Every structure is written in structure tokens, then in C-alpha cells.
Amino acid sequence: MSKNCPSCNSKNIAKIFWGLPADMGSLEEELNRKEIVLGGCNVTSYDPKWECTDYHHRWR
């Protein structure tokens, strides 16, 4: 992934998965590798898309 955190410039970022997963088993490997993080079940059109896995800063 070529993105950096706009707050700390870290390259350790993950895509935020919004909504209720039907099967957590299918996401477990990506969660363990910190490729995705869970965002929650309440989804809006203004939710952030990325999270810095070092400092938990979220942005669009």
C-alpha cells in the first residue's frame, strides 16, 4: 500500500471495514496482519476509509 498517515506519516495503515461481517473467520487473517480494522456497524457516507495502526488516526 502506498498511502501514508497524514498525521504521523506512518506507512502502517489499514483499510476500515464498516458494517457487520457475516463471517469473522474470513476476515481473521487480514485482521491479524493489520490490513483491515473493524469500524463498527453504524455506516454513514462520511465514515473514514483508512486508519493508522500505530496511532489509530482515521481519515478519508
N, C-alpha and C positions, 0 to 999 in steps of 0.2 A: 504494500500500500504506500502510495507516495505522499499522503497527507501528513501534515504536522499539526500539533495542537497550537491554536492561535494564542493561547495563554502562556505556555511554557516551552513551546517548540519541540516537545517530545514527539518521537515517532511511534510511541506505544499508544495506538488508538484502536478503538473497536467500533464497529457499527452497532447502533442501538436497535434491538429487536423489540418492537412495540406490539402489544396485543397478548392474548392468552394462547400460549403454544398448545397445540393438540397433543404433541408427543415430546416431552422433555428429553427423552432418550436420544432423539435425533439431533438435538442441539448440544448435548453434553460435551462432545469433543471440542466444538467451537467455543463453548463457554470456558472450558479448561485451558484452551490455548489463548484465551482473551481476544479472540477475533470478533466476538459479539458480546454484548451485555444486555441484560433484560431491562426494558424501560418501564414496563407497567402495562396495565390493562386499559387505562383511560387514554384513548388515542384522539388527538386533535390534528388539525392541519398545520399547527405551529410547533410541533414537537421537534426537538433536536435530532440530528441523524448520527452524530459522532460523539464519542466520549474518550477523553484521555484516561488511560488505565493507570497512569501514575498519580494524577491529582483529581480525577473524577470531574474535570471541567467538561461541560457539554455544549455543543454548538450545532448550527445547521450547516 
